[in-house]
């Protein structure tokens, strides 16, 4: 892990309200380069709202976001992307009828020149380089609809990393994956963290959290219950923070 004292991203006393719901209430969180930070909590605890504040989808009413120690305002997802934030949602953003390379460069295609059109060879070559760096063995010319769900998940990550992202937010990334596919995805996530990326890993599968996370933050009813290195916790500790009861009481 990076020993830099300044977090890559920080939320300070962030609150977000929707009609009749206090989604986030004075929540603070730090995300460090080279770290996998798990975010857990029951449904309605505020996990997705927090992620969407970092992704520029929602804007907090109070509190602030800091990038490399400096306050920033993210009015739109494009603002977050410009600061290196990439979000992988449960619903894929890939176009099934396009190839892997076409999806990765969708909306930002490489051009040879105004007269010579798009640089398809360049995009395929860049896609191969990106996939190789991530140890993803998928043909850049493969059509996305012909790939498995697990392979499409890997392409989503490759697309995010192709934008020079420094923070990867993953919202329930293994929900549709089997055991072997989950292990492969976790290996990739660890590899990205070792390259200095910050990972915010949202999951309800606590066994995965203990396999992959460096630190864990627990949310309950929109408030941060606690943050701790995963090495200092047992699963019962996390469950107790999530529900407010010791599992032994049930």
C-alpha positions in Angstrom: 0.0 0.0 0.0 1.0 3.6 -0.7 2.4 5.2 2.5 1.4 8.7 1.3 -0.4 10.4 4.2 -2.8 12.3 1.8 -5.6 10.1 0.6 -6.3 10.0 -3.1 -10.0 10.8 -2.4 -11.7 11.9 0.8 -15.3 12.5 1.8 -15.6 14.9 4.7 -18.9 15.1 6.6 -21.0 14.4 3.5 -24.8 14.5 3.8 -27.3 13.7 1.1 -31.1 13.8 1.4 -33.8 12.6 -0.9 -37.6 13.3 -0.3 -38.3 11.6 3.0 -35.0 9.9 3.2 -31.7 10.9 4.8 -29.5 8.8 2.5 -26.1 10.0 3.9 -25.7 11.7 7.3 -22.3 13.3 8.1 -20.3 10.5 6.4 -16.5 10.7 6.2 -14.3 8.3 4.2 -10.8 8.1 2.9 -9.6 6.2 -0.2 -5.9 5.6 -0.6 -3.9 4.7 -3.7 -3.0 1.0 -3.8 -5.8 0.1 -1.3 -8.9 -2.0 -1.7 -11.5 -0.3 0.6 -14.7 -2.3 1.1 -18.0 -0.6 1.8 -20.7 -2.7 3.4 -24.1 -2.3 5.0 -27.6 -3.6 4.7 -29.9 -2.4 1.9 -30.7 1.2 2.3 -27.6 1.9 4.4 -26.3 4.5 1.9 -23.7 2.5 0.0 -24.9 3.3 -3.5 -25.6 7.0 -2.7 -22.0 7.4 -1.4 -20.6 5.8 -4.6 -22.8 8.0 -6.8 -21.5 11.1 -5.0 -18.0 10.1 -5.9 -19.1 9.3 -9.4 -20.7 12.7 -9.9 -24.2 11.4 -10.2 -25.4 13.0 -6.9 -24.2 16.2 -5.3 -24.0 16.3 -1.5 -26.0 19.1 0.3 -23.3 19.5 2.9 -19.7 18.3 3.4 -17.0 18.2 0.7 -15.1 15.9 -1.6 -11.3 16.2 -1.8 -9.0 14.9 -4.5 -5.3 14.7 -3.6 -6.1 16.9 -0.6 -7.9 19.6 -2.6 -11.6 20.3 -2.6 -13.4 19.5 -5.8 -17.0 19.7 -7.0 -18.4 17.0 -9.2 -21.5 18.3 -11.0 -21.7 15.5 -13.6 -20.2 12.0 -14.1 -17.9 13.6 -16.8 -16.4 15.7 -14.0 -15.6 12.6 -12.0 -14.2 10.8 -15.0 -11.9 13.8 -15.7 -10.6 13.3 -12.1 -9.9 9.6 -12.8 -13.0 8.1 -11.3 -14.4 5.0 -13.0 -17.6 3.2 -11.8 -18.6 -0.3 -12.6 -22.3 -0.7 -11.9 -24.3 -4.0 -11.8 -25.9 -3.0 -15.1 -23.3 -3.1 -17.8 -22.8 -0.1 -20.1 -21.5 -2.2 -23.0 -23.2 -2.3 -26.4 -23.8 -6.0 -27.2 -23.6 -5.7 -31.0 -20.2 -4.0 -31.0 -16.8 -5.6 -30.6 -14.6 -5.4 -27.6 -12.4 -2.7 -29.1 -15.4 -0.7 -30.3 -16.9 -0.8 -26.8 -13.7 0.3 -25.1 -13.3 3.3 -27.4 -17.0 4.1 -27.7 -17.5 7.8 -27.8 -13.7 8.6 -28.0 -12.7 6.8 -31.2 -9.1 7.3 -32.5 -8.8 9.1 -35.8 -6.1 8.9 -38.4 -7.0 12.3 -39.8 -10.1 14.2 -40.9 -9.9 12.8 -44.4 -8.8 9.2 -43.6 -11.4 8.4 -41.0 -11.2 6.3 -37.9 -8.1 4.4 -36.9 -9.6 0.9 -36.4 -6.2 -0.8 -36.4 -5.0 1.6 -33.8 -8.0 1.0 -31.5 -7.6 -2.8 -31.9 -3.9 -2.5 -31.1 -4.5 -0.2 -28.0 -7.2 -2.6 -26.9 -4.8 -5.6 -27.1 -2.3 -3.6 -25.0 -4.9 -2.8 -22.3 -6.1 -6.4 -22.1 -2.5 -7.7 -21.9 -1.7 -5.2 -19.1 -4.7 -6.6 -17.2 -3.9 -10.2 -18.1 -7.3 -10.5 -19.8 -7.3 -13.1 -22.6 -10.1 -12.0 -24.8 -10.0 -11.2 -28.6 -10.4 -7.4 -29.2 -12.5 -8.4 -32.3 -15.0 -10.6 -30.3 -18.6 -9.3 -30.3 -19.6 -8.5 -26.7 -22.9 -10.4 -26.9 -20.9 -13.6 -27.6 -19.0 -13.2 -24.3 -19.9 -14.7 -20.9 -21.2 -12.4 -18.1 -17.8 -12.8 -16.4 -15.9 -11.8 -19.6 -18.2 -8.8 -20.1 -17.4 -7.7 -16.5 -13.7 -7.9 -17.3 -14.3 -5.7 -20.5 -16.1 -3.1 -18.3 -13.0 -2.9 -16.1 -10.7 -2.7 -19.1 -12.8 0.1 -20.5 -12.6 2.0 -17.2 -8.8 1.5 -17.0 -8.3 2.6 -20.6 -9.4 6.1 -19.5 -6.4 6.3 -17.1 -8.6 5.9 -14.1 -7.0 6.2 -10.7 -10.2 5.2 -8.6 -12.3 2.2 -9.5 -15.7 2.0 -7.8 -17.2 -1.5 -8.0 -20.9 -1.9 -7.0 -21.6 -5.6 -6.3 -19.2 -6.8 -9.0 -19.7 -10.5 -8.3 -23.5 -10.6 -8.1 -23.8 -12.6 -11.4 -20.6 -14.5 -11.2 -19.7 -18.0 -10.1 -16.9 -19.0 -7.7 -14.1 -19.4 -10.3 -15.2 -16.2 -12.1 -15.2 -14.4 -8.8 -11.7 -15.6 -8.0 -10.5 -14.4 -11.4 -12.1 -11.0 -10.9 -10.5 -10.7 -7.4 -7.1 -11.5 -8.8 -7.5 -8.6 -11.4 -8.7 -6.2 -8.6 -5.6 -7.0 -6.5 -3.4 -6.5 -9.6 -5.0 -3.1 -10.2 -4.4 -2.1 -6.5 -0.8 -3.2 -6.8 -0.4 -0.8 -9.7 -1.4 2.1 -7.4 -5.2 2.3 -8.2 -7.6 3.0 -5.4 -10.5 0.5 -5.3 -13.9 1.1 -3.6 -15.4 -2.4 -3.4 -19.1 -2.5 -2.5 -20.5 -6.0 -1.6 -22.9 -7.7 0.6 -20.8 -10.9 0.4 -18.7 -10.7 3.6 -16.6 -13.7 2.8 -15.4 -11.8 -0.3 -14.6 -8.7 1.8 -12.3 -10.7 4.1 -10.6 -12.3 1.1 -9.8 -9.0 -0.8 -10.1 -5.9 1.3 -7.4 -3.9 3.1 -9.9 -1.8 5.1 -13.7 -1.9 5.5 -16.2 0.8 6.3 -19.7 -0.1 7.6 -22.7 2.1 6.9 -26.0 1.9 8.7 -29.0 4.1 8.1 -26.9 6.6 6.2 -24.3 7.0 8.9 -20.8 5.6 9.1 -20.6 3.1 12.0 -16.9 2.5 11.7 -13.8 2.0 9.6 -11.1 -0.5 10.4 -8.3 -2.6 8.8 -9.8 -5.9 7.8 -6.9 -7.7 9.7 -8.3 -6.3 13.0 -11.8 -7.6 12.4 -13.7 -10.9 12.4 -16.9 -11.5 10.4 -19.0 -11.3 13.6 -17.6 -7.8 14.2 -18.8 -6.6 10.8 -22.2 -8.2 11.2 -22.6 -6.6 14.6 -21.8 -3.1 13.1 -24.2 -3.7 10.2 -27.2 -4.7 12.2 -26.4 -3.3 15.6 -26.6 -6.7 17.3 -24.3 -9.5 18.1 -25.0 -12.5 15.8 -25.0 -14.7 18.9 -28.2 -13.0 20.0 -30.2 -14.5 17.2 
